[in-house]
Amino acid sequence: MTAANFSGGCRCGQCRFQASHPPLFAGYCHCQACRQRSSANATAFMMMDEKDFTLQGETHSYRESGGSGAPIEHQRCSRCGSTLYTKLYVLKNILAVPAVLLDDAALFQPQQHVWVSAKPDWYDINDDLPQQPGPPQLSAELKARLATG
């Protein structure tokens, strides 16, 4: 798998992105905010280093508080409204990119389910991935990298 494969875009095609490196992490988020934003039971996402991510097209953004209380900023297509990424200020220089935007969906390789404590009781998780009650369990290497930004 090469980084060049990690490309994608919004629903209408006006915005396109390219990642120069594979994701740092990939998983499913079950928090209420992600479920509301995506109108789905969970959001499939990839964590990308901001410096490895390029985006073309006309966008707009909005900010809100994330679960940690730190700000998060959503970048959306100005035409169709697709969320292109969410900048996570609590993690230095990290973007959460919806996996559904990938040109090649097979490249999404989830590692964990996160914020499972917020999952409604009316659906079950039916795979063998680790389930975290809160945020992702990141490797020591990734934690160190994020701490140095």
HUDA-V911176 format. One record per backbone hydrogen bond with DSSP energy under -1.0 kcal/mol. CO is the residue of the C=O (numbers start at 1). NH is the residue of the N-H. E is the energy in kcal/mol with one decimal. If there is no record, write none. Layout:
co=CO nh=NH e=E
co=CO nh=NH e=E
//
This chain:
co=2 nh=5 e=-1.4
co=3 nh=6 e=-2.0
co=5 nh=7 e=-2.3
co=6 nh=19 e=-2.1
co=7 nh=103 e=-2.9
co=8 nh=17 e=-2.8
co=15 nh=10 e=-1.7
co=16 nh=56 e=-3.0
co=17 nh=8 e=-1.8
co=18 nh=54 e=-2.7
co=25 nh=47 e=-3.1
co=26 nh=111 e=-3.1
co=27 nh=45 e=-2.9
co=28 nh=114 e=-3.3
co=29 nh=43 e=-2.3
co=31 nh=35 e=-2.3
co=32 nh=36 e=-2.7
co=33 nh=37 e=-2.4
co=34 nh=38 e=-2.1
co=35 nh=39 e=-1.5
co=35 nh=40 e=-1.1
co=43 nh=29 e=-2.7
co=44 nh=99 e=-2.4
co=45 nh=27 e=-2.3
co=46 nh=97 e=-3.1
co=47 nh=24 e=-3.3
co=48 nh=95 e=-2.9
co=49 nh=52 e=-1.8
co=50 nh=53 e=-1.4
co=52 nh=20 e=-3.1
co=54 nh=18 e=-2.1
co=56 nh=16 e=-2.3
co=58 nh=78 e=-2.4
co=60 nh=76 e=-3.2
co=62 nh=74 e=-2.9
co=64 nh=72 e=-2.8
co=66 nh=69 e=-1.7
co=70 nh=66 e=-3.3
co=71 nh=89 e=-1.3
co=72 nh=64 e=-2.1
co=73 nh=87 e=-3.3
co=74 nh=62 e=-1.6
co=75 nh=84 e=-3.2
co=75 nh=85 e=-1.3
co=76 nh=60 e=-2.1
co=77 nh=81 e=-1.1
co=82 nh=77 e=-2.2
co=85 nh=75 e=-2.9
co=86 nh=96 e=-3.1
co=87 nh=73 e=-1.7
co=88 nh=91 e=-1.0
co=91 nh=94 e=-1.6
co=93 nh=50 e=-3.4
co=94 nh=88 e=-2.5
co=95 nh=48 e=-2.9
co=96 nh=86 e=-2.0
co=97 nh=46 e=-2.0
co=98 nh=101 e=-1.6
co=99 nh=102 e=-1.8
co=101 nh=9 e=-1.7
co=104 nh=107 e=-2.0
co=105 nh=108 e=-1.6
co=112 nh=28 e=-2.1
co=113 nh=132 e=-3.1
co=114 nh=30 e=-2.2
co=115 nh=118 e=-1.7
co=116 nh=119 e=-1.6
co=120 nh=123 e=-1.0
co=130 nh=113 e=-2.6
co=132 nh=116 e=-2.5
co=133 nh=117 e=-1.0
co=134 nh=115 e=-2.7
co=139 nh=143 e=-2.6
co=140 nh=144 e=-2.3
co=141 nh=145 e=-2.1
co=142 nh=146 e=-2.5
co=143 nh=147 e=-2.0
co=144 nh=148 e=-1.4
//
